[in-house]
Amino acid sequence: MIAALGLYVLAALVTLVRPGAGRPVLGAALLAHASAMVGRGLVVDWLPMGRMDSFATAAAAFALVALLSWRPRRAEILLMLGVVIATLGVALAFPQDLRYAPPILRTVWYPLHVPSSFVCYGLWFAAGAAGVQWWMDRDPTTLRRMDQLALVGFGLWTVSMVFGGIWGAVAWGAWFLWDPKFIWSVILWFHYVSLLHLRLTPSLFEAHRLRVALTWLGCAWVLVAWVGTSFFFGKSTHAF
């Protein structure tokens, strides 16, 4: 995992010098990262859990989004790599112990719901990074990328929430609980559906700055829904 972090930093440095050359390094970093996660999963015979592994899985999802959505735009790429490096750095700050999954998590809905949620977060962070890039170059193609990333994230988030609801019904006997993570998941859904409606409203189609601002606000809501609900909103069924 430390080797992967080093390669992510190297990818950022290469991108800083030459934006188009950092992608192969990012690919190598993601391969090293995935190999480490697979090794930890084989030890516990399931997807690794725990605080360290949750953040490490999220970092891998963000790196995958960065790799697949790569464009040779320095600010956009560096922001995404910064998110990956910070997330994996947080993961490595936790104890490296392994935890066996309790029976409640040994269901197909866990690998369907959790990794897809992290990919959604990555897509929305990438949309926010594209918004920063647009603010710098005012390129219409960058704005379209921002909208597309936000839209794909919204669609996948909807599917992820369905998976999570089924998991909740299996695990707790209820499709929805008044739990901070549940509530903020719904808030995220409404935020991005509002952004989608803004994009499709003819009178507001040219409100580029407003769409960019809402995309940045969405990144803040992601942090609240992802991290805040586990550490700052009291006891949650989704706490790390």
KOLVEXVO-294105 format. One record per residue (C-alpha): residue number from 1; x, y, z. Coordinates in pm, 1 decimal. Example, Ala and Ser with C-alpha at 12.3 -4.5 7.8 and 13.67 -1.06 7.14 Angstrom:
<node><seq>1</seq><east>1230.0</east><north>-450.0</north><up>780.0</up></node>
<node><seq>2</seq><east>1367.0</east><north>-106.0</north><up>714.0</up></node>
! end
This chain:
<node><seq>1</seq><east>0.0</east><north>0.0</north><up>0.0</up></node>
<node><seq>2</seq><east>290.1</east><north>235.1</north><up>74.8</up></node>
<node><seq>3</seq><east>435.3</east><north>155.8</north><up>-269.3</up></node>
<node><seq>4</seq><east>101.6</east><north>252.2</north><up>-424.9</up></node>
<node><seq>5</seq><east>102.9</east><north>581.3</north><up>-235.2</up></node>
<node><seq>6</seq><east>453.7</east><north>652.3</north><up>-361.0</up></node>
<node><seq>7</seq><east>346.0</east><north>582.3</north><up>-719.2</up></node>
<node><seq>8</seq><east>45.1</east><north>811.6</north><up>-682.8</up></node>
<node><seq>9</seq><east>277.1</east><north>1090.0</north><up>-567.0</up></node>
<node><seq>10</seq><east>506.3</east><north>1015.2</north><up>-861.1</up></node>
<node><seq>11</seq><east>207.2</east><north>1032.9</north><up>-1097.9</up></node>
<node><seq>12</seq><east>122.8</east><north>1376.1</north><up>-958.1</up></node>
<node><seq>13</seq><east>480.9</east><north>1498.5</north><up>-1003.5</up></node>
<node><seq>14</seq><east>496.1</east><north>1367.1</north><up>-1360.1</up></node>
<node><seq>15</seq><east>159.6</east><north>1529.2</north><up>-1435.1</up></node>
<node><seq>16</seq><east>283.6</east><north>1858.0</north><up>-1293.7</up></node>
<node><seq>17</seq><east>567.1</east><north>1856.4</north><up>-1545.9</up></node>
<node><seq>18</seq><east>384.5</east><north>1693.6</north><up>-1837.2</up></node>
<node><seq>19</seq><east>7.6</east><north>1637.8</north><up>-1797.2</up></node>
<node><seq>20</seq><east>-17.9</east><north>1370.7</north><up>-2064.4</up></node>
<node><seq>21</seq><east>257.0</east><north>1150.9</north><up>-1922.5</up></node>
<node><seq>22</seq><east>116.8</east><north>1075.7</north><up>-1578.9</up></node>
<node><seq>23</seq><east>-148.9</east><north>826.9</north><up>-1684.4</up></node>
<node><seq>24</seq><east>77.5</east><north>517.3</north><up>-1716.2</up></node>
<node><seq>25</seq><east>221.2</east><north>591.5</north><up>-1371.7</up></node>
<node><seq>26</seq><east>-130.8</east><north>621.9</north><up>-1231.9</up></node>
<node><seq>27</seq><east>-216.1</east><north>288.2</north><up>-1391.8</up></node>
<node><seq>28</seq><east>85.6</east><north>125.4</north><up>-1224.5</up></node>
<node><seq>29</seq><east>-11.7</east><north>280.3</north><up>-890.8</up></node>
<node><seq>30</seq><east>-367.3</east><north>150.7</north><up>-919.0</up></node>
<node><seq>31</seq><east>-238.0</east><north>-197.4</north><up>-1006.0</up></node>
<node><seq>32</seq><east>-14.5</east><north>-198.0</north><up>-696.6</up></node>
<node><seq>33</seq><east>-302.6</east><north>-65.3</north><up>-487.9</up></node>
<node><seq>34</seq><east>-547.5</east><north>-327.9</north><up>-614.5</up></node>
<node><seq>35</seq><east>-293.1</east><north>-605.1</north><up>-556.4</up></node>
<node><seq>36</seq><east>-251.0</east><north>-498.6</north><up>-194.2</up></node>
<node><seq>37</seq><east>-627.5</east><north>-488.4</north><up>-142.5</up></node>
<node><seq>38</seq><east>-673.4</east><north>-831.9</north><up>-300.4</up></node>
<node><seq>39</seq><east>-402.6</east><north>-969.9</north><up>-71.3</up></node>
<node><seq>40</seq><east>-576.6</east><north>-832.2</north><up>235.7</up></node>
<node><seq>41</seq><east>-907.9</east><north>-968.3</north><up>113.3</up></node>
<node><seq>42</seq><east>-764.7</east><north>-1317.3</north><up>65.3</up></node>
<node><seq>43</seq><east>-646.9</east><north>-1321.0</north><up>426.6</up></node>
<node><seq>44</seq><east>-998.3</east><north>-1258.0</north><up>562.9</up></node>
<node><seq>45</seq><east>-1172.2</east><north>-1447.8</north><up>281.1</up></node>
<node><seq>46</seq><east>-1395.8</east><north>-1149.4</north><up>202.2</up></node>
<node><seq>47</seq><east>-1374.5</east><north>-784.7</north><up>112.8</up></node>
<node><seq>48</seq><east>-1150.9</east><north>-617.9</north><up>373.4</up></node>
<node><seq>49</seq><east>-1347.3</east><north>-397.9</north><up>614.5</up></node>
<node><seq>50</seq><east>-1217.5</east><north>-175.6</north><up>895.5</up></node>
<node><seq>51</seq><east>-1137.1</east><north>193.0</north><up>886.2</up></node>
<node><seq>52</seq><east>-808.9</east><north>152.3</north><up>699.3</up></node>
<node><seq>53</seq><east>-960.9</east><north>-70.8</north><up>434.1</up></node>
<node><seq>54</seq><east>-1267.4</east><north>148.1</north><up>387.0</up></node>
<node><seq>55</seq><east>-1053.0</east><north>451.0</north><up>301.9</up></node>
<node><seq>56</seq><east>-814.7</east><north>237.6</north><up>94.9</up></node>
<node><seq>57</seq><east>-1106.6</east><north>103.9</north><up>-109.7</up></node>
<node><seq>58</seq><east>-1236.1</east><north>456.8</north><up>-159.0</up></node>
<node><seq>59</seq><east>-892.7</east><north>572.7</north><up>-274.8</up></node>
<node><seq>60</seq><east>-879.5</east><north>287.6</north><up>-527.4</up></node>
<node><seq>61</seq><east>-1223.9</east><north>385.8</north><up>-658.7</up></node>
<node><seq>62</seq><east>-1113.7</east><north>748.4</north><up>-694.9</up></node>
<node><seq>63</seq><east>-795.7</east><north>639.9</north><up>-875.4</up></node>
<node><seq>64</seq><east>-1001.5</east><north>423.8</north><up>-1112.2</up></node>
<node><seq>65</seq><east>-1225.4</east><north>720.1</north><up>-1195.9</up></node>
<node><seq>66</seq><east>-919.6</east><north>940.9</north><up>-1250.7</up></node>
<node><seq>67</seq><east>-764.4</east><north>681.2</north><up>-1480.7</up></node>
<node><seq>68</seq><east>-1078.1</east><north>622.0</north><up>-1689.7</up></node>
<node><seq>69</seq><east>-1173.5</east><north>990.7</north><up>-1715.0</up></node>
<node><seq>70</seq><east>-816.6</east><north>1108.6</north><up>-1779.8</up></node>
<node><seq>71</seq><east>-773.6</east><north>1423.4</north><up>-1986.5</up></node>
<node><seq>72</seq><east>-440.4</east><north>1606.9</north><up>-2026.9</up></node>
<node><seq>73</seq><east>-556.1</east><north>1904.4</north><up>-1820.7</up></node>
<node><seq>74</seq><east>-311.4</east><north>1979.2</north><up>-1541.0</up></node>
<node><seq>75</seq><east>-541.6</east><north>2134.6</north><up>-1277.9</up></node>
<node><seq>76</seq><east>-815.4</east><north>1874.2</north><up>-1321.9</up></node>
<node><seq>77</seq><east>-576.7</east><north>1578.8</north><up>-1297.7</up></node>
<node><seq>78</seq><east>-376.8</east><north>1715.6</north><up>-1006.1</up></node>
<node><seq>79</seq><east>-692.0</east><north>1779.7</north><up>-804.7</up></node>
<node><seq>80</seq><east>-810.1</east><north>1421.6</north><up>-855.1</up></node>
<node><seq>81</seq><east>-465.8</east><north>1281.9</north><up>-771.6</up></node>
<node><seq>82</seq><east>-463.4</east><north>1501.9</north><up>-463.5</up></node>
<node><seq>83</seq><east>-791.8</east><north>1345.5</north><up>-350.8</up></node>
<node><seq>84</seq><east>-650.1</east><north>996.5</north><up>-409.8</up></node>
<node><seq>85</seq><east>-327.6</east><north>1069.6</north><up>-221.6</up></node>
<node><seq>86</seq><east>-509.9</east><north>1232.0</north><up>71.4</up></node>
<node><seq>87</seq><east>-757.0</east><north>943.1</north><up>101.1</up></node>
<node><seq>88</seq><east>-489.4</east><north>674.9</north><up>89.0</up></node>
<node><seq>89</seq><east>-281.5</east><north>878.3</north><up>333.9</up></node>
<node><seq>90</seq><east>-573.7</east><north>876.0</north><up>577.2</up></node>
<node><seq>91</seq><east>-606.1</east><north>499.8</north><up>526.0</up></node>
<node><seq>92</seq><east>-240.7</east><north>443.9</north><up>615.7</up></node>
<node><seq>93</seq><east>-278.3</east><north>660.2</north><up>927.6</up></node>
<node><seq>94</seq><east>-512.3</east><north>400.0</north><up>1077.5</up></node>
<node><seq>95</seq><east>-386.2</east><north>73.8</north><up>1232.7</up></node>
<node><seq>96</seq><east>-314.9</east><north>-184.6</north><up>963.9</up></node>
<node><seq>97</seq><east>-498.5</east><north>-467.0</north><up>1140.9</up></node>
<node><seq>98</seq><east>-736.2</east><north>-691.3</north><up>949.9</up></node>
<node><seq>99</seq><east>-1093.8</east><north>-758.3</north><up>1059.9</up></node>
<node><seq>100</seq><east>-1313.0</east><north>-1051.1</north><up>967.4</up></node>
<node><seq>101</seq><east>-1651.4</east><north>-951.3</north><up>830.8</up></node>
<node><seq>102</seq><east>-1951.1</east><north>-1013.9</north><up>1057.1</up></node>
<node><seq>103</seq><east>-2236.0</east><north>-1220.3</north><up>908.1</up></node>
<node><seq>104</seq><east>-2439.7</east><north>-906.2</north><up>837.6</up></node>
<node><seq>105</seq><east>-2179.3</east><north>-799.7</north><up>581.0</up></node>
<node><seq>106</seq><east>-2132.5</east><north>-1137.1</north><up>415.5</up></node>
<node><seq>107</seq><east>-2392.2</east><north>-1073.4</north><up>150.8</up></node>
<node><seq>108</seq><east>-2369.2</east><north>-998.6</north><up>-218.4</up></node>
<node><seq>109</seq><east>-2527.5</east><north>-658.7</north><up>-151.8</up></node>
<node><seq>110</seq><east>-2214.9</east><north>-536.9</north><up>26.3</up></node>
<node><seq>111</seq><east>-1979.9</east><north>-556.5</north><up>-276.6</up></node>
<node><seq>112</seq><east>-2260.1</east><north>-419.5</north><up>-494.7</up></node>
<node><seq>113</seq><east>-2345.3</east><north>-123.6</north><up>-270.9</up></node>
<node><seq>114</seq><east>-2022.9</east><north>-0.7</north><up>-109.5</up></node>
<node><seq>115</seq><east>-1772.0</east><north>2.4</north><up>-399.9</up></node>
<node><seq>116</seq><east>-2031.3</east><north>154.1</north><up>-634.0</up></node>
<node><seq>117</seq><east>-2091.1</east><north>429.2</north><up>-376.5</up></node>
<node><seq>118</seq><east>-1720.0</east><north>508.0</north><up>-368.9</up></node>
<node><seq>119</seq><east>-1710.9</east><north>521.9</north><up>-749.8</up></node>
<node><seq>120</seq><east>-1998.4</east><north>773.7</north><up>-731.5</up></node>
<node><seq>121</seq><east>-1798.2</east><north>986.2</north><up>-489.5</up></node>
<node><seq>122</seq><east>-1505.0</east><north>967.6</north><up>-729.9</up></node>
<node><seq>123</seq><east>-1719.9</east><north>1076.4</north><up>-1024.2</up></node>
<node><seq>124</seq><east>-1850.1</east><north>1373.4</north><up>-827.6</up></node>
<node><seq>125</seq><east>-1501.4</east><north>1472.8</north><up>-714.6</up></node>
<node><seq>126</seq><east>-1393.2</east><north>1447.9</north><up>-1079.4</up></node>
<node><seq>127</seq><east>-1686.6</east><north>1671.3</north><up>-1176.6</up></node>
<node><seq>128</seq><east>-1573.8</east><north>1924.1</north><up>-916.0</up></node>
<node><seq>129</seq><east>-1218.1</east><north>1908.9</north><up>-1051.3</up></node>
<node><seq>130</seq><east>-1352.0</east><north>1965.3</north><up>-1403.1</up></node>
<node><seq>131</seq><east>-1538.1</east><north>2267.4</north><up>-1267.4</up></node>
<node><seq>132</seq><east>-1210.1</east><north>2411.6</north><up>-1139.3</up></node>
<node><seq>133</seq><east>-1051.5</east><north>2344.8</north><up>-1478.6</up></node>
<node><seq>134</seq><east>-1338.3</east><north>2521.7</north><up>-1654.5</up></node>
<node><seq>135</seq><east>-1300.5</east><north>2822.6</north><up>-1426.7</up></node>
<node><seq>136</seq><east>-940.9</east><north>2846.3</north><up>-1545.2</up></node>
<node><seq>137</seq><east>-980.2</east><north>2785.9</north><up>-1919.7</up></node>
<node><seq>138</seq><east>-1355.0</east><north>2845.1</north><up>-1989.1</up></node>
<node><seq>139</seq><east>-1347.1</east><north>2559.2</north><up>-2239.3</up></node>
<node><seq>140</seq><east>-1702.1</east><north>2441.6</north><up>-2326.0</up></node>
<node><seq>141</seq><east>-1583.0</east><north>2080.8</north><up>-2357.2</up></node>
<node><seq>142</seq><east>-1464.3</east><north>2091.5</north><up>-1995.9</up></node>
<node><seq>143</seq><east>-1806.8</east><north>2211.5</north><up>-1885.2</up></node>
<node><seq>144</seq><east>-1971.6</east><north>1927.2</north><up>-2074.7</up></node>
<node><seq>145</seq><east>-1736.0</east><north>1681.7</north><up>-1907.0</up></node>
<node><seq>146</seq><east>-1833.8</east><north>1822.3</north><up>-1569.0</up></node>
<node><seq>147</seq><east>-2202.7</east><north>1773.5</north><up>-1647.9</up></node>
<node><seq>148</seq><east>-2145.9</east><north>1420.9</north><up>-1782.3</up></node>
<node><seq>149</seq><east>-1944.9</east><north>1312.5</north><up>-1477.9</up></node>
<node><seq>150</seq><east>-2209.4</east><north>1450.1</north><up>-1241.9</up></node>
<node><seq>151</seq><east>-2485.7</east><north>1279.1</north><up>-1443.0</up></node>
<node><seq>152</seq><east>-2313.4</east><north>939.7</north><up>-1452.7</up></node>
<node><seq>153</seq><east>-2248.5</east><north>969.9</north><up>-1079.4</up></node>
<node><seq>154</seq><east>-2615.9</east><north>1046.8</north><up>-1019.0</up></node>
<node><seq>155</seq><east>-2730.1</east><north>745.5</north><up>-1221.1</up></node>
<node><seq>156</seq><east>-2489.9</east><north>510.0</north><up>-1045.9</up></node>
<node><seq>157</seq><east>-2583.0</east><north>658.5</north><up>-707.5</up></node>
<node><seq>158</seq><east>-2947.6</east><north>578.6</north><up>-774.0</up></node>
<node><seq>159</seq><east>-2856.4</east><north>216.5</north><up>-846.0</up></node>
<node><seq>160</seq><east>-2630.6</east><north>208.1</north><up>-539.6</up></node>
<node><seq>161</seq><east>-2913.6</east><north>333.5</north><up>-318.5</up></node>
<node><seq>162</seq><east>-3136.8</east><north>53.6</north><up>-448.2</up></node>
<node><seq>163</seq><east>-2866.3</east><north>-199.9</north><up>-359.5</up></node>
<node><seq>164</seq><east>-2829.6</east><north>-36.9</north><up>-17.6</up></node>
<node><seq>165</seq><east>-3203.2</east><north>-48.3</north><up>42.5</up></node>
<node><seq>166</seq><east>-3214.2</east><north>-419.8</north><up>-34.3</up></node>
<node><seq>167</seq><east>-2914.7</east><north>-475.0</north><up>193.5</up></node>
<node><seq>168</seq><east>-3090.0</east><north>-277.9</north><up>468.6</up></node>
<node><seq>169</seq><east>-3403.5</east><north>-487.5</north><up>433.2</up></node>
<node><seq>170</seq><east>-3196.3</east><north>-804.7</north><up>459.8</up></node>
<node><seq>171</seq><east>-2974.8</east><north>-681.9</north><up>746.2</up></node>
<node><seq>172</seq><east>-3211.6</east><north>-471.4</north><up>959.4</up></node>
<node><seq>173</seq><east>-3556.0</east><north>-556.0</north><up>826.4</up></node>
<node><seq>174</seq><east>-3617.2</east><north>-204.4</north><up>694.2</up></node>
<node><seq>175</seq><east>-3557.4</east><north>-32.1</north><up>361.5</up></node>
<node><seq>176</seq><east>-3487.3</east><north>301.8</north><up>530.4</up></node>
<node><seq>177</seq><east>-3370.8</east><north>404.9</north><up>877.9</up></node>
<node><seq>178</seq><east>-3344.2</east><north>751.7</north><up>1030.2</up></node>
<node><seq>179</seq><east>-2969.5</east><north>710.2</north><up>1033.3</up></node>
<node><seq>180</seq><east>-2731.2</east><north>999.4</north><up>942.5</up></node>
<node><seq>181</seq><east>-2584.6</east><north>806.5</north><up>648.3</up></node>
<node><seq>182</seq><east>-2930.1</east><north>724.1</north><up>510.1</up></node>
<node><seq>183</seq><east>-3046.9</east><north>1083.9</north><up>544.3</up></node>
<node><seq>184</seq><east>-2738.8</east><north>1233.2</north><up>380.4</up></node>
<node><seq>185</seq><east>-2756.0</east><north>977.7</north><up>99.9</up></node>
<node><seq>186</seq><east>-3102.3</east><north>1110.7</north><up>18.0</up></node>
<node><seq>187</seq><east>-2976.0</east><north>1470.1</north><up>44.6</up></node>
<node><seq>188</seq><east>-2701.0</east><north>1386.6</north><up>-205.0</up></node>
<node><seq>189</seq><east>-2954.2</east><north>1233.7</north><up>-441.8</up></node>
<node><seq>190</seq><east>-3174.0</east><north>1543.9</north><up>-432.2</up></node>
<node><seq>191</seq><east>-2873.7</east><north>1773.0</north><up>-474.5</up></node>
<node><seq>192</seq><east>-2761.4</east><north>1605.8</north><up>-794.5</up></node>
<node><seq>193</seq><east>-3111.7</east><north>1563.7</north><up>-933.9</up></node>
<node><seq>194</seq><east>-3148.1</east><north>1940.3</north><up>-880.7</up></node>
<node><seq>195</seq><east>-2823.6</east><north>1993.4</north><up>-1070.3</up></node>
<node><seq>196</seq><east>-2959.4</east><north>1774.2</north><up>-1350.3</up></node>
<node><seq>197</seq><east>-3281.5</east><north>1974.4</north><up>-1368.1</up></node>
<node><seq>198</seq><east>-3079.7</east><north>2295.7</north><up>-1377.2</up></node>
<node><seq>199</seq><east>-2889.2</east><north>2155.3</north><up>-1674.1</up></node>
<node><seq>200</seq><east>-3213.5</east><north>2067.5</north><up>-1854.6</up></node>
<node><seq>201</seq><east>-3399.0</east><north>2394.6</north><up>-1784.6</up></node>
<node><seq>202</seq><east>-3371.6</east><north>2612.3</north><up>-2100.8</up></node>
<node><seq>203</seq><east>-3385.4</east><north>2942.4</north><up>-1912.4</up></node>
<node><seq>204</seq><east>-3097.7</east><north>2832.6</north><up>-1687.0</up></node>
<node><seq>205</seq><east>-2891.9</east><north>2642.7</north><up>-1944.0</up></node>
<node><seq>206</seq><east>-2638.3</east><north>2924.8</north><up>-1967.3</up></node>
<node><seq>207</seq><east>-2600.8</east><north>2954.6</north><up>-1588.1</up></node>
<node><seq>208</seq><east>-2255.4</east><north>2798.1</north><up>-1609.1</up></node>
<node><seq>209</seq><east>-2119.7</east><north>2952.4</north><up>-1291.8</up></node>
<node><seq>210</seq><east>-2419.0</east><north>2834.3</north><up>-1091.4</up></node>
<node><seq>211</seq><east>-2376.0</east><north>2477.5</north><up>-1217.5</up></node>
<node><seq>212</seq><east>-2006.2</east><north>2485.2</north><up>-1134.1</up></node>
<node><seq>213</seq><east>-2078.2</east><north>2622.3</north><up>-785.5</up></node>
<node><seq>214</seq><east>-2336.7</east><north>2350.1</north><up>-722.5</up></node>
<node><seq>215</seq><east>-2087.7</east><north>2087.8</north><up>-837.7</up></node>
<node><seq>216</seq><east>-1836.6</east><north>2217.3</north><up>-583.4</up></node>
<node><seq>217</seq><east>-2107.4</east><north>2222.3</north><up>-316.7</up></node>
<node><seq>218</seq><east>-2180.9</east><north>1861.3</north><up>-406.8</up></node>
<node><seq>219</seq><east>-1820.7</east><north>1771.0</north><up>-322.8</up></node>
<node><seq>220</seq><east>-1870.5</east><north>1922.8</north><up>22.4</up></node>
<node><seq>221</seq><east>-2190.8</east><north>1721.8</north><up>68.8</up></node>
<node><seq>222</seq><east>-2003.3</east><north>1407.8</north><up>-35.2</up></node>
<node><seq>223</seq><east>-1751.9</east><north>1465.9</north><up>244.7</up></node>
<node><seq>224</seq><east>-2034.8</east><north>1510.5</north><up>494.8</up></node>
<node><seq>225</seq><east>-2219.8</east><north>1200.1</north><up>375.8</up></node>
<node><seq>226</seq><east>-1907.3</east><north>988.7</north><up>351.5</up></node>
<node><seq>227</seq><east>-1689.9</east><north>1095.2</north><up>646.9</up></node>
<node><seq>228</seq><east>-1897.6</east><north>1333.7</north><up>856.1</up></node>
<node><seq>229</seq><east>-2178.5</east><north>1090.5</north><up>924.5</up></node>
<node><seq>230</seq><east>-1931.2</east><north>836.0</north><up>1061.4</up></node>
<node><seq>231</seq><east>-1722.3</east><north>1063.7</north><up>1281.1</up></node>
<node><seq>232</seq><east>-1929.3</east><north>1371.4</north><up>1369.5</up></node>
<node><seq>233</seq><east>-2297.9</east><north>1276.5</north><up>1367.3</up></node>
<node><seq>234</seq><east>-2310.3</east><north>1032.0</north><up>1652.6</up></node>
<node><seq>235</seq><east>-2350.8</east><north>657.7</north><up>1632.5</up></node>
<node><seq>236</seq><east>-2439.9</east><north>534.1</north><up>1285.4</up></node>
<node><seq>237</seq><east>-2503.9</east><north>189.5</north><up>1143.9</up></node>
<node><seq>238</seq><east>-2250.8</east><north>287.3</north><up>875.6</up></node>
<node><seq>239</seq><east>-1975.5</east><north>407.9</north><up>1112.7</up></node>
<node><seq>240</seq><east>-1624.6</east><north>308.4</north><up>1014.4</up></node>
! end
